Amino acid sequence: MKRAILTAVLAMATATVGPAAAQSFGGGRQPSAILFDQPNFQGRQTTIYGTATNLPRDWNDKTMSARFQGRWRICQDSDFRGRCQDVSGDVPNMNTLGMGEAITSLQAYAGGGGGSGGGFRPPAGDGWRPGGSGSSWSGGGGWSGPSQFRPAEGVRSVFFPYPTYDGLDIAAGSSAANAFCRSQGLGSSAYYDSSQRAQQAVDGDGRYTGPTNVLRDLVCRRY
């Protein structure tokens, strides 16, 4: 019975939703980090942008000070392993964080997120808001925006053909799918497709990622 209901929801949405166009960074400036190999913003420098992961070899374990535009997570080991710390603003000396000459990977948060498991947050005042479209979903209160993004409401679920966060694609995975659903005031996800890829996306904690499979045709339980 549950499978039949899910199939009906997907069929209804597919009939009304066309292919989604690709989106790029939607909500303002992409975060950046200017790294210096000496304290107090001196010495050699390089600029890293939000989709960065591991530092190039000539910057591995070299950073002694930095200026962060937006909120970032810095880690001692590659692929965001080892000891990590969330940072923002100017850091004149990385030794104050115990990270002097110790940064190997770093990753920016989208939309100023981060901290203690913040992840996706519902936009103030209404529900789903595709980046740059000016449209919103307010839990059944109507829809204004491109028809190809229109959520389809069922009795016990809501279908999002093209879920985004801060105007960005969302990296595929159950935790990211659940985070998006809950950011809309709904329950956990019941289904999602992960067959499409994007060059830029955010994960379930709102951090930028590089090329990855992304969420499509997401079905969220109402409760």
trRosetta pair geometry for C-beta under 8 A, 3 or more apart (Angstrom, degrees):
i j d omega theta_ij theta_ji phi_ij phi_ji
1 4 5.7 -54 -152 32 31 113
1 5 6.6 30 151 -19 64 103
2 5 5.7 -53 -151 34 34 111
2 6 6.4 33 153 -17 66 106
3 6 5.7 -54 -148 37 32 111
3 7 6.3 35 153 -21 65 106
4 7 5.7 -54 -148 36 31 113
4 8 6.4 32 153 -21 64 106
5 8 5.7 -56 -152 34 31 112
5 9 6.5 32 152 -19 65 104
5 154 7.2 113 174 178 99 147
5 156 7.2 15 160 47 147 117
5 157 7.8 127 139 10 111 125
6 9 5.7 -53 -150 34 33 111
6 10 6.4 29 155 -15 66 107
6 157 7.5 38 -105 21 70 165
6 190 6.5 -144 -107 135 119 127
6 191 6.0 109 -161 -23 128 145
6 219 6.5 85 -140 152 94 176
7 10 5.9 -57 -147 39 31 109
7 11 6.2 31 155 -20 65 109
8 11 5.7 -55 -145 36 30 112
8 12 6.4 31 156 -20 64 105
8 154 7.8 113 98 -117 98 129
9 12 5.9 -56 -151 34 29 110
9 13 6.4 22 156 -14 64 109
9 152 6.6 154 -170 108 79 119
9 154 4.7 -50 -103 -57 115 141
9 157 5.8 -15 -113 79 165 124
9 159 5.4 167 162 -52 106 128
9 219 6.3 91 112 -121 141 127
10 13 5.9 -59 -147 40 30 107
10 14 6.1 31 157 -22 66 109
10 159 6.9 168 -91 -121 48 143
10 191 7.5 -57 -69 99 120 152
10 217 6.8 41 -130 -169 100 120
10 219 7.3 -65 -69 -63 87 129
11 14 5.8 -54 -142 35 28 111
11 15 6.5 32 157 -24 61 105
12 15 6.0 -59 -157 29 28 112
12 16 6.9 -1 157 2 62 111
12 152 5.5 159 109 -178 105 147
12 154 7.8 139 49 -78 145 96
12 159 7.7 152 78 22 97 154
13 16 6.3 -77 -153 47 33 95
13 17 5.3 -2 167 2 76 126
13 152 4.0 -138 -88 9 92 148
13 159 4.3 -103 -68 117 150 150
13 161 6.0 178 166 -66 120 103
13 217 7.4 140 104 -134 140 84
14 17 6.3 -68 -118 49 24 94
16 147 7.0 -108 167 171 86 103
16 150 6.4 -63 131 72 117 127
16 152 6.7 132 54 -82 130 119
17 20 7.9 -12 170 -55 104 88
17 147 7.5 -157 -108 140 52 74
17 148 5.6 94 -160 -152 68 52
17 149 7.7 105 -135 -62 105 11
17 150 6.5 -147 -89 52 93 83
17 152 7.4 -101 -34 -34 120 116
17 161 4.4 178 177 -61 158 162
18 147 7.4 61 9 98 101 94
18 148 4.4 -64 54 -106 85 108
19 148 7.1 -27 72 -152 30 135
20 148 5.7 162 -94 145 62 118
20 149 7.0 82 -115 -83 107 75
20 161 6.4 168 -50 126 121 105
20 162 4.0 129 -101 -90 158 142
20 216 7.6 -160 23 -127 134 106
21 148 7.6 86 -5 93 81 153
22 198 7.1 156 -141 -123 99 98
23 26 6.2 -9 169 -59 118 114
23 130 7.5 -148 -80 -178 159 101
23 131 6.2 122 174 64 142 110
23 132 7.3 171 -148 37 116 125
23 164 6.5 -7 61 -107 154 147
23 167 6.1 -140 157 177 132 75
23 168 7.2 -154 105 -112 113 29
23 169 6.9 156 60 -43 99 81
24 167 8.0 -3 91 147 42 109
24 200 7.2 53 -147 50 60 134
25 30 5.4 -48 -144 -76 170 100
25 167 6.6 71 179 105 35 118
25 168 6.5 1 -113 -82 53 100
25 200 6.8 -42 -58 117 84 153
26 130 7.9 -138 -130 158 168 60
26 131 2.6 81 112 156 168 134
26 132 4.5 -124 -151 -23 106 105
26 164 7.5 56 5 158 149 141
26 166 6.5 169 64 143 102 56
26 167 1.8 -115 44 176 138 157
26 168 6.5 -145 12 -46 100 61
27 110 7.7 95 49 -179 123 95
27 111 6.3 29 81 -90 154 82
27 131 5.7 -100 -44 -136 86 114
27 132 7.8 -136 -67 -48 57 80
27 166 4.7 -81 9 -175 141 85
27 167 4.9 170 -28 11 84 126
29 32 7.8 -60 154 -9 109 100
29 69 7.0 -58 119 152 128 132
29 70 8.0 -152 98 -46 95 116
30 49 5.6 26 127 -166 125 107
30 50 4.9 -123 180 4 95 122
30 51 8.0 -32 -170 -16 133 87
30 108 7.8 111 174 82 74 162
31 49 7.2 132 87 -163 57 56
31 50 4.4 95 54 -78 90 105
31 68 7.5 2 -175 -179 107 79
31 69 5.4 179 -151 99 61 80
31 70 3.1 -80 -110 42 114 148
31 71 7.4 -81 -116 40 150 41
31 72 6.8 171 154 -69 140 92
31 108 3.8 168 75 -153 140 149
31 109 7.4 76 -29 55 161 50
31 110 8.0 -134 -9 -96 119 42
31 208 7.4 -156 42 -13 114 138
32 47 5.7 -7 -176 -173 117 102
32 48 6.8 150 -161 79 63 46
32 49 5.4 -30 -104 -103 77 62
32 50 7.3 -71 -69 -38 45 73
32 68 8.0 -178 95 -152 47 42
32 69 4.6 26 50 42 76 123
32 70 7.5 103 21 19 43 108
33 47 7.1 154 79 -156 44 54
33 48 4.6 -16 61 61 97 99
33 49 7.9 -166 20 -75 73 20
33 52 7.9 -97 36 38 115 142
33 66 5.8 -2 -177 -176 97 122
33 67 7.2 165 -156 83 50 49
33 68 5.1 -7 -110 -110 87 71
33 69 7.1 -143 -70 27 44 72
33 72 5.8 40 -72 -69 130 162
33 106 6.3 -46 33 124 166 149
33 108 7.4 -163 -30 -72 107 105
34 41 7.8 37 113 -135 116 100
34 45 5.9 7 179 -175 92 120
34 46 7.5 175 -151 87 55 33
34 47 5.2 -24 -99 -99 72 77
34 48 7.9 -177 -79 20 25 70
34 66 6.4 160 82 -157 54 65
34 67 4.5 5 51 51 106 98
35 45 6.4 161 83 -151 49 66
35 46 5.4 -11 56 58 100 80
35 47 7.7 176 15 -88 74 26
35 48 6.4 38 -14 -6 114 111
35 59 6.5 79 100 -160 149 129
35 62 7.7 85 149 91 124 95
35 63 4.6 -70 -162 -111 113 113
35 65 7.9 146 -160 85 48 46
35 66 5.0 -18 -106 -105 58 101
35 103 7.6 -134 -128 75 134 146
36 39 7.8 134 104 -98 120 5
36 41 5.1 166 -27 -137 161 38
36 42 6.2 100 175 53 137 30
36 43 5.5 116 180 62 90 91
36 44 7.1 148 -152 80 56 45
36 45 4.9 -24 -95 -95 70 90
36 63 7.0 84 60 -146 41 70
36 64 6.2 -67 101 61 81 80
36 65 4.6 -14 61 66 116 89
36 66 6.5 -167 17 -77 79 48
37 43 4.5 -104 67 122 80 136
37 44 4.6 16 17 56 122 94
37 45 7.5 -142 -1 -73 77 45
37 59 7.9 -124 -77 -128 104 74
37 62 4.8 -38 -114 162 102 100
37 63 6.7 -83 -96 -103 52 32
37 64 5.9 62 179 9 29 103
38 41 8.0 -11 83 92 82 10
38 42 4.0 -56 90 86 125 89
38 43 3.2 127 -2 -14 111 127
38 44 7.7 108 -8 26 92 61
38 64 5.4 -24 -155 65 9 138
38 65 6.8 -23 96 14 43 111
39 42 6.7 10 77 32 44 103
39 64 5.0 -82 -59 143 57 116
39 65 5.1 106 -141 -44 37 120
39 92 6.2 48 -176 155 84 74
39 93 4.5 8 -133 -99 113 89
39 94 7.9 -135 -99 13 78 71
39 95 7.8 -33 -91 7 120 108
40 65 6.0 -152 1 -64 17 167
40 92 5.1 19 -92 -165 54 100
40 93 7.1 2 -43 -60 64 85
41 45 7.8 21 -167 -89 68 130
41 65 5.2 -106 -58 114 49 136
41 67 6.7 36 -105 -37 121 107
41 90 7.6 -41 -55 -153 124 111
41 92 6.8 -65 -19 -124 85 68
42 65 7.4 62 23 36 62 138
43 64 7.5 52 39 44 143 123
44 62 8.0 -36 78 157 119 132
46 59 5.9 -80 34 -87 148 143
48 52 4.5 -37 -174 -14 105 164
48 55 7.4 -64 -90 -106 142 83
48 106 6.5 82 116 73 154 123
49 52 6.0 129 63 -27 52 99
49 108 7.7 -61 162 -7 44 140
50 70 7.2 -6 -89 73 109 157
50 107 7.8 51 -171 -168 59 51
50 108 3.7 -76 -128 47 82 138
50 110 7.4 81 -172 -79 144 72
50 208 4.0 99 154 -1 99 168
51 108 8.0 -43 -39 33 31 108
51 200 5.5 -81 -92 -118 133 99
51 208 5.2 -104 -86 153 52 123
51 209 7.1 16 -140 118 76 18
51 210 5.2 100 177 -89 101 68
52 55 7.5 38 169 -85 125 54
52 106 6.3 19 97 76 115 82
52 107 7.2 -146 82 -94 69 51
52 108 7.8 76 38 -10 86 95
53 79 6.9 9 172 -101 114 51
53 80 7.7 -81 -158 -30 81 93
53 105 5.8 -23 163 -148 58 108
53 107 6.7 20 -114 -81 53 97
53 209 7.9 37 -79 -146 107 59
53 210 6.1 -62 -34 -18 117 122
54 60 7.8 0 174 -91 92 104
54 78 4.8 8 -108 -139 123 92
54 79 6.7 -20 -63 -48 106 54
54 104 6.4 -23 -144 154 82 80
54 105 4.8 -47 -99 -95 55 95
55 59 4.3 -109 170 93 121 105
55 60 5.2 164 86 -77 112 60
55 62 7.9 -155 144 29 150 100
55 63 8.0 -136 -102 -29 162 116
55 103 6.6 86 -26 122 144 89
55 104 6.0 -133 25 -166 106 35
55 105 6.6 -143 -11 -86 77 38
55 106 7.1 48 -55 9 96 95
56 59 5.3 69 61 21 77 101
56 60 7.3 -120 100 -32 35 84
57 60 5.6 -34 -147 0 36 118
58 62 7.3 6 148 -28 51 156
59 62 5.0 -107 -154 40 46 127
59 63 6.9 41 -179 -48 93 89
60 104 5.4 28 -144 -121 88 77
61 101 5.1 39 173 169 73 72
61 102 5.9 16 -125 -102 77 24
61 103 7.1 168 -89 50 35 44
61 104 6.5 4 -48 -73 75 82
62 101 6.2 4 -117 -128 15 75
62 103 7.9 -67 47 57 53 89
63 66 5.9 12 -173 -55 124 113
63 94 5.9 96 120 -45 87 156
63 99 7.7 -13 90 134 107 98
63 100 7.9 -138 99 -147 63 38
63 101 6.9 173 57 -91 45 35
63 102 7.9 -76 59 44 89 47
63 103 4.6 -10 38 35 129 125
64 93 6.7 -26 166 -138 81 57
64 94 5.4 -135 -155 18 32 110
64 95 7.7 1 -153 -26 80 87
64 100 5.7 30 -124 -146 71 86
64 101 6.3 6 -75 -51 81 76
65 91 6.0 -170 -153 101 61 72
65 92 5.3 -18 -132 -168 123 29
65 93 5.9 -29 -86 -79 95 34
65 94 6.3 -141 -77 -26 37 84
66 87 7.6 69 82 125 126 147
66 90 7.7 -177 97 -149 49 46
66 91 5.1 14 54 52 81 105
66 94 7.0 57 0 -70 100 105
67 89 7.6 -60 -150 162 60 35
67 90 5.1 -14 -111 -104 76 75
67 91 7.7 -163 -78 25 34 66
68 71 7.4 59 145 -116 128 22
68 72 5.1 -121 -146 8 132 123
68 87 5.6 143 -14 117 162 96
68 88 5.1 -126 97 -139 126 36
68 89 6.0 3 58 33 93 21
68 90 7.5 -166 23 -72 71 28
68 91 7.1 39 -8 -6 107 102
70 88 6.8 -106 124 -127 27 101
70 108 5.5 42 105 -158 132 116
70 109 6.7 -163 160 61 105 74
70 112 6.6 -123 -145 -89 79 59
71 86 6.4 4 -180 -174 101 103
71 87 7.6 164 -155 84 59 35
71 88 4.6 -40 -102 -76 65 118
71 108 7.0 118 82 -160 50 69
71 109 4.4 -17 85 40 102 121
71 112 5.9 92 -1 -151 117 46
71 113 6.8 -142 65 72 137 37
71 114 4.2 -139 134 15 138 148
71 115 7.9 -40 -175 -35 153 77
72 86 7.1 161 87 -152 42 57
72 87 5.5 -23 67 64 92 82
72 88 6.7 148 17 -81 74 61
72 106 5.6 12 176 -179 122 108
72 107 6.8 150 -159 78 75 36
72 108 5.1 -44 -100 -100 79 61
72 109 7.0 -149 -85 1 27 79
72 114 7.9 -11 16 -95 8 156
73 80 6.8 39 115 -133 124 111
73 84 5.5 14 178 178 102 119
73 85 7.2 166 -152 83 62 30
73 86 5.4 -34 -95 -94 72 66
73 87 7.7 138 -104 18 24 74
73 106 6.6 173 88 -152 52 61
73 107 5.1 -12 57 61 98 89
73 108 7.9 -173 18 -87 70 17
73 109 7.2 89 -20 -44 92 92
73 114 6.9 -173 -52 -131 94 118
73 207 6.5 -35 14 -113 124 137
74 84 6.6 166 86 -152 40 68
74 85 5.7 -17 60 60 88 81
74 87 5.8 3 1 11 114 124
74 99 6.1 69 113 -166 131 157
74 103 5.0 -49 -173 -121 114 114
74 105 7.7 160 -156 91 48 49
74 106 4.6 -14 -106 -104 68 102
75 80 4.7 147 -12 -136 161 45
75 81 6.4 106 166 48 138 27
75 82 5.7 124 175 65 92 90
75 83 7.0 163 -150 88 63 42
75 84 4.1 -24 -96 -97 86 92
75 85 7.9 164 -81 17 47 58
75 103 7.2 92 64 -144 35 67
75 104 6.4 -59 99 58 77 84
75 105 4.8 -12 60 67 108 91
75 106 6.8 -179 18 -80 74 50
75 107 7.9 18 -4 6 112 98
76 81 7.9 -73 70 98 73 58
76 82 3.9 -98 68 121 99 137
76 83 4.7 43 -3 52 127 83
76 84 7.4 -125 3 -69 74 51
76 99 7.1 -135 -78 -129 86 86
76 102 5.0 -34 -119 163 91 100
76 103 7.0 -82 -101 -103 41 32
76 104 6.0 43 159 10 29 106
77 80 7.8 2 80 103 77 9
77 81 4.1 -50 86 83 123 87
77 82 3.3 125 -3 -11 107 123
77 104 5.4 -13 -151 56 12 144
77 105 7.0 -15 100 11 39 111
78 81 6.6 5 72 31 47 103
78 104 5.2 -81 -63 141 56 125
78 105 5.4 107 -139 -42 36 121
79 105 6.1 -164 -9 -65 15 168
80 84 6.4 26 -167 -90 75 140
80 105 5.3 -105 -58 106 52 136
80 107 6.0 -15 -82 -6 124 133
81 105 7.8 64 22 31 61 138
82 104 7.6 66 38 35 141 126
83 98 7.7 -60 137 113 149 117
83 99 7.9 -150 108 -93 114 91
83 102 8.0 -11 70 151 114 132
85 97 5.7 173 104 180 168 122
85 98 8.0 132 -42 62 149 93
85 99 6.3 -118 29 -51 135 138
86 109 8.0 20 -139 -27 110 130
86 114 5.2 145 -144 169 135 124
86 115 6.3 -163 110 -80 173 39
87 91 6.1 -24 -167 -48 136 137
87 97 7.0 -25 -86 -104 124 161
91 94 6.1 63 136 -83 124 62
91 96 7.2 -155 -164 56 93 114
91 97 6.7 -22 -154 -16 137 129
92 96 7.9 51 65 2 77 135
93 96 5.2 93 87 -13 92 100
93 100 7.0 -13 171 -87 75 113
94 97 5.7 -59 -165 43 57 103
94 99 4.5 -88 178 86 105 81
94 100 4.2 148 90 -84 96 56
94 101 7.3 154 81 -11 135 44
94 102 7.2 -171 143 32 131 92
94 103 7.3 -100 -146 -26 152 111
95 98 7.1 38 -165 -83 41 26
95 99 7.7 -139 -82 51 23 46
95 100 3.9 6 -70 -39 72 134
97 100 8.0 144 58 -35 76 66
98 102 7.6 -27 138 37 59 159
99 102 4.7 -127 -161 63 53 115
99 103 5.9 51 170 -57 111 87
103 106 6.2 8 -174 -50 119 111
107 207 4.8 42 141 179 117 125
107 208 6.2 -164 -171 61 81 77
107 209 7.7 7 -147 -84 122 55
108 207 6.7 152 89 -152 35 73
108 208 4.9 21 66 15 87 120
109 112 6.8 21 106 169 112 7
109 113 4.3 -136 172 68 124 77
109 114 4.0 -112 -49 -48 161 103
109 205 7.4 -80 -116 130 98 86
109 206 5.1 37 -160 115 90 100
109 207 5.3 -53 -97 -94 58 64
109 208 7.5 -161 -106 -10 9 78
110 113 6.2 16 70 16 57 113
110 165 6.4 108 95 117 143 103
110 166 4.6 179 153 56 116 151
110 168 5.9 -105 -126 18 158 145
110 202 4.6 -65 0 -95 140 142
110 206 5.1 -127 50 -179 85 80
110 207 7.1 175 -4 -113 80 12
110 208 5.9 118 -53 -60 92 78
111 121 7.5 -154 123 37 139 105
111 165 7.1 -99 -10 154 139 90
111 166 3.9 -138 -54 -86 115 141
111 206 6.2 -84 48 -164 104 124
113 118 4.9 -167 -167 97 91 128
113 119 6.9 -90 -174 97 140 2
113 120 7.7 -41 -104 -89 153 26
113 121 6.8 -180 -103 -8 107 109
113 205 7.2 171 127 155 130 62
113 206 3.5 8 66 109 157 157
113 207 7.8 -116 81 -58 115 56
114 118 6.0 19 62 30 15 128
114 205 7.5 59 -104 157 50 100
114 206 6.8 -117 -50 83 55 118
114 207 7.5 79 -87 -76 87 88
115 118 5.0 63 57 -29 98 117
117 205 7.1 -87 -135 -122 45 99
118 121 6.5 -30 169 -53 97 108
118 205 7.3 84 62 -163 67 72
118 206 6.6 -37 94 17 97 140
119 179 4.6 -114 172 -150 135 132
119 183 7.5 -135 122 -65 98 114
119 204 5.7 -22 -134 154 113 68
119 205 5.1 -74 -93 -120 70 41
119 206 5.6 158 -152 -19 29 99
120 165 5.2 -103 -114 -120 108 133
120 179 4.7 125 18 147 111 101
120 180 5.6 60 21 -91 172 50
120 182 7.7 131 74 72 110 82
120 183 3.9 -71 120 -58 111 149
120 204 7.3 -72 -16 -161 98 52
120 206 6.1 159 -70 -69 50 98
121 183 6.0 162 -171 -136 5 110
121 206 7.9 6 -6 -74 83 144
122 127 6.6 -50 -154 -129 110 48
122 183 4.7 167 -63 174 69 70
122 184 6.2 139 -105 -91 108 28
122 185 6.4 34 -83 -35 155 85
123 126 6.2 -10 88 65 107 69
123 127 7.3 74 46 149 95 9
123 128 8.0 109 16 -132 115 11
123 129 4.9 15 -6 5 159 134
123 136 7.4 -110 74 -125 140 116
126 129 6.9 100 88 -60 106 106
126 136 4.2 44 117 167 145 140
126 137 7.0 149 158 74 103 33
126 138 4.3 -65 -145 -91 96 93
126 141 7.8 -111 -133 58 102 131
127 136 6.2 130 56 176 65 86
127 137 4.2 -61 82 91 121 76
127 138 5.2 180 3 -97 99 30
127 139 5.5 143 -50 -36 135 73
127 184 5.0 49 -160 -145 105 86
127 185 6.9 -90 -109 20 102 109
128 136 6.6 156 77 -156 50 53
128 137 4.1 18 40 33 97 113
128 151 6.4 115 36 -41 148 132
128 160 6.6 -178 -110 -117 162 126
128 163 7.4 -93 -138 -126 128 73
128 184 5.8 -5 -55 -105 89 118
129 133 7.6 -175 180 56 62 94
129 135 6.9 167 -139 84 58 52
129 136 4.9 -13 -90 -101 84 82
129 137 7.8 -145 -58 18 50 70
130 133 4.3 26 85 15 106 132
130 135 6.0 14 35 58 99 103
130 145 6.8 132 34 -175 117 150
130 146 7.9 -52 57 37 153 107
130 149 5.2 -62 -32 -153 149 156
130 162 7.0 29 -104 103 126 109
130 164 5.3 79 -129 38 67 131
130 167 7.0 78 169 -109 53 58
131 164 5.6 -103 -4 132 96 142
131 166 6.1 37 -84 142 122 33
131 167 1.6 115 -127 -98 168 82
131 168 6.6 55 -17 -23 151 48
132 167 5.5 71 -11 -122 92 125
133 145 5.1 59 143 -146 122 116
133 146 6.1 -89 -151 3 132 103
133 149 6.7 20 179 19 177 164
134 144 7.6 -58 122 116 84 105
134 145 6.8 175 83 -98 64 95
135 143 6.9 25 -173 -177 111 76
135 144 5.3 -157 -128 96 79 62
135 145 2.1 14 -101 -70 151 136
135 146 6.7 -118 -26 15 155 64
135 149 6.5 126 82 85 149 135
136 143 7.8 -157 82 -135 44 54
136 144 6.9 14 36 50 70 89
136 145 7.2 138 3 -31 36 130
137 143 6.2 -3 -100 -104 74 89
137 151 5.0 40 -111 14 153 133
137 184 7.4 -2 90 -144 118 120
138 141 3.7 -37 87 45 115 121
138 142 6.9 7 41 49 109 68
139 184 7.6 157 -76 168 85 87
139 185 6.3 -26 -84 71 127 135
140 153 6.2 82 -95 -108 82 165
143 150 5.4 70 162 -130 163 92
143 151 7.2 -171 -96 37 132 80
145 149 5.7 -52 125 67 121 123
145 150 7.3 167 79 -77 94 70
146 149 5.0 74 76 10 93 103
146 150 7.7 -131 104 -37 52 78
147 150 5.3 -22 -158 -19 49 122
148 161 7.2 -106 166 87 63 144
148 162 7.3 35 134 -4 87 139
149 161 6.8 -147 -135 60 36 105
149 162 5.5 -77 -119 52 78 119
150 161 7.7 36 61 12 50 119
151 158 5.5 10 173 176 125 101
151 159 6.1 157 -164 77 68 54
151 160 5.2 -25 -107 -91 97 65
151 161 7.7 -162 -99 1 46 76
152 158 7.3 161 80 -161 45 55
152 159 4.2 -7 56 54 95 115
152 161 7.9 65 -3 -37 101 96
153 158 5.3 -17 -110 -111 65 83
153 159 7.7 -141 -66 21 24 77
154 157 4.5 14 56 58 121 77
154 158 6.9 -155 26 -76 75 35
154 159 7.0 71 -15 -21 104 97
155 222 7.9 -93 132 -5 41 145
156 221 6.5 -21 154 -149 85 74
156 222 5.3 -124 -163 18 43 112
156 223 7.7 -85 -154 35 80 78
157 190 5.9 -59 -116 17 136 144
157 219 5.2 10 174 -178 135 97
157 220 6.3 155 -160 79 77 43
157 221 5.6 -48 -101 -105 83 40
157 222 6.2 -121 -79 -25 28 82
158 184 7.3 -121 77 124 146 146
158 186 6.1 -117 30 -96 121 151
158 219 7.4 160 79 -154 38 54
158 220 5.0 -16 59 60 88 98
158 222 6.7 101 -19 -76 92 78
159 217 7.1 -23 -167 -161 99 61
159 218 7.3 153 -157 84 50 47
159 219 5.3 -20 -102 -101 73 75
159 220 7.9 -173 -79 20 26 71
160 163 4.4 62 127 -66 135 91
160 180 7.5 -120 60 142 159 128
160 184 8.0 -167 -56 -46 139 161
160 217 7.9 152 84 -151 52 14
160 218 4.6 -14 63 65 98 99
160 219 7.8 -174 23 -77 69 28
160 220 6.8 37 -4 -9 109 108
161 216 6.8 -3 177 -170 55 75
161 217 5.8 3 -130 -86 55 55
161 218 7.9 -161 -81 25 9 68
162 216 6.6 -6 -98 -127 55 74
163 170 5.7 -31 107 16 102 133
163 180 5.1 52 176 -179 145 154
163 215 5.2 -26 56 105 114 126
163 216 7.9 -165 22 -103 81 27
163 218 4.9 -3 -19 20 131 142
164 167 5.9 6 153 -142 134 12
164 168 5.9 149 -165 64 94 31
164 169 6.3 -53 -113 -84 83 31
164 170 6.6 -174 -125 -26 32 93
165 168 5.7 -34 69 60 69 88
165 170 5.5 82 -1 -80 107 104
165 180 6.8 -117 -62 -103 109 97
165 183 7.7 59 -110 68 107 170
165 202 5.3 -90 72 60 122 136
165 206 6.6 -124 144 -112 143 77
166 202 7.0 62 44 -18 112 155
166 206 7.6 77 -3 -147 132 97
168 200 6.5 -85 -147 124 109 95
168 201 6.0 143 158 -141 104 38
168 202 5.0 88 98 -11 136 104
168 208 7.8 -95 -161 -110 166 77
169 198 4.1 112 43 22 164 167
169 200 7.0 127 39 93 103 58
169 201 4.2 -62 92 -108 93 92
169 202 7.6 160 86 17 48 67
169 214 4.1 -28 170 -142 121 153
169 215 7.4 169 -175 39 78 73
170 176 5.2 165 165 165 109 125
170 177 7.9 135 123 -76 134 51
170 180 6.0 -11 -122 -63 174 134
170 201 6.0 119 -137 -171 7 106
170 202 6.0 -37 -114 66 60 78
170 203 7.7 101 -164 -124 69 17
170 204 7.8 68 -171 -77 106 55
170 214 5.9 117 67 -159 46 89
170 215 4.6 -11 78 20 104 118
171 176 5.6 -179 76 -61 72 167
171 201 4.5 130 -58 120 74 134
171 202 6.6 -126 -6 93 92 28
171 203 4.7 -22 39 -97 133 63
171 204 7.5 -91 66 -28 99 67
171 209 5.2 38 -63 33 136 152
171 212 4.7 -5 -124 112 98 146
171 213 7.2 77 -159 77 64 56
171 214 6.1 -70 -106 -105 28 66
171 215 7.6 45 93 -20 17 87
172 176 6.9 -165 -162 61 12 134
172 177 7.7 21 -154 -49 55 102
172 192 6.9 180 -141 123 91 126
172 194 3.4 98 -157 -128 157 113
172 212 7.1 -162 21 145 81 99
172 213 4.3 -41 20 114 130 96
172 214 5.5 179 -39 -139 86 8
172 215 5.3 152 -97 -63 68 60
173 176 4.6 82 62 13 90 104
173 177 6.7 -158 90 -9 43 89
173 194 7.8 85 -47 -107 40 142
173 203 7.5 7 35 -150 136 85
173 204 6.5 -92 82 -36 117 118
174 177 5.6 -56 -143 39 32 113
174 178 6.2 31 158 -18 67 106
174 189 6.9 -155 -149 57 65 125
175 178 5.9 -54 -147 39 29 110
175 179 6.2 32 153 -22 63 107
175 204 4.3 -74 120 -39 94 173
176 179 5.5 -52 -144 35 32 114
176 180 6.5 33 156 -19 64 103
176 203 5.9 -111 -84 -172 120 52
176 204 3.7 -126 -84 -70 63 89
176 215 6.5 -146 114 -43 115 128
177 180 6.0 -54 -151 34 29 109
177 181 6.5 28 154 -17 63 107
177 189 3.8 -28 143 -20 111 164
177 192 4.7 -131 -112 -21 138 150
177 215 5.9 156 -89 -113 85 133
177 218 5.8 -169 -141 -135 97 118
178 181 5.7 -56 -148 37 32 111
178 182 6.2 24 159 -13 67 110
178 188 4.9 -20 -123 -140 98 80
178 189 5.3 -108 -73 1 55 96
178 204 7.6 25 58 -137 81 131
179 182 6.1 -61 -146 41 28 105
179 183 6.3 33 154 -26 63 106
179 204 4.4 140 1 -157 146 91
179 205 7.8 -122 -113 -64 167 35
180 183 5.6 -55 -150 30 31 113
180 184 7.0 22 154 -13 62 105
180 189 7.5 46 61 -67 95 117
180 215 7.0 -157 2 84 159 172
180 218 6.6 -6 92 160 139 165
180 220 7.5 -122 105 -79 86 126
181 184 6.0 -68 -163 36 33 106
181 186 4.7 -86 178 82 83 110
181 187 6.4 -30 146 87 127 36
181 188 6.0 101 82 -156 149 19
181 189 5.0 -169 -30 -63 140 72
181 218 7.2 -145 -66 157 93 120
181 220 3.6 166 -128 -125 107 117
181 221 7.2 47 -177 35 144 64
182 185 7.6 61 -172 -70 40 12
182 186 6.6 -113 -88 66 32 61
182 187 7.4 2 -85 -160 74 15
182 188 7.4 3 -54 -87 97 48
184 220 6.5 88 60 104 132 175
186 220 4.1 68 115 146 151 127
186 221 6.4 151 165 80 101 47
186 222 5.9 -77 -141 -121 91 33
186 223 7.7 -109 -163 -59 59 42
187 220 6.6 152 61 171 61 81
187 221 3.7 -44 71 89 120 100
187 222 6.2 30 3 89 106 20
187 223 4.9 126 -48 -140 127 12
188 220 7.5 -164 113 -149 21 70
188 221 5.8 17 59 30 59 117
189 192 5.8 -14 176 -32 140 110
189 218 6.1 -66 -133 -166 119 96
189 219 6.6 106 -165 77 73 57
189 220 5.7 -53 -103 -100 59 62
189 221 7.4 174 -124 -2 9 82
190 219 4.5 -58 63 106 99 108
190 220 7.0 152 5 -125 87 11
190 221 5.3 108 -45 -52 108 89
191 217 7.2 -46 121 128 100 93
191 218 7.3 171 92 -149 59 37
191 219 4.2 30 48 33 92 119
192 215 5.2 -44 -172 -144 134 91
192 216 7.0 126 -176 62 81 41
192 217 6.4 147 -149 85 48 69
192 218 4.4 3 -106 -105 100 73
192 219 7.1 -152 -66 22 59 67
193 196 7.4 55 122 4 104 91
193 215 7.5 109 66 -164 56 46
193 216 4.4 -43 74 76 105 93
193 217 4.3 46 5 46 114 115
193 218 7.9 -116 22 -60 67 54
194 213 4.6 59 172 150 91 126
194 214 7.2 173 -141 72 66 20
194 215 6.8 -27 -94 -96 75 44
194 216 7.4 171 -80 26 28 84
195 213 7.2 -27 -112 -147 5 115
195 216 7.3 -61 42 40 76 130
196 213 6.9 123 80 -150 39 70
196 214 5.8 -46 93 54 90 90
196 216 5.5 69 23 -27 123 138
197 211 6.3 28 174 -177 115 89
197 212 6.6 -170 -145 104 83 22
197 213 5.3 -56 -92 -91 72 51
197 214 6.6 119 -136 1 25 89
198 201 5.2 111 76 -57 120 103
198 211 7.1 -163 97 -137 40 57
198 212 6.9 -16 57 61 74 64
198 214 4.7 25 4 -25 113 142
199 210 7.4 -49 177 -178 55 61
199 211 5.2 -30 -130 -91 45 84
200 208 6.9 -28 -166 -158 93 98
200 209 7.5 151 -159 78 47 57
200 210 7.1 -46 -103 -139 55 32
200 211 7.7 -32 -54 -75 37 47
201 208 7.6 137 84 -154 37 53
201 209 5.1 -21 72 59 85 103
201 212 5.3 -95 36 56 136 112
201 214 5.2 -160 -104 -96 142 111
202 206 5.5 -7 174 -149 131 35
202 207 6.2 148 -155 69 80 28
202 208 5.8 -47 -99 -91 73 40
202 209 6.6 147 -118 6 20 87
203 206 7.3 -57 69 11 62 16
203 207 5.2 -8 37 56 103 85
203 209 5.5 89 -43 -38 93 123
209 212 5.3 4 121 -9 132 141
215 218 5.3 19 171 -60 116 120
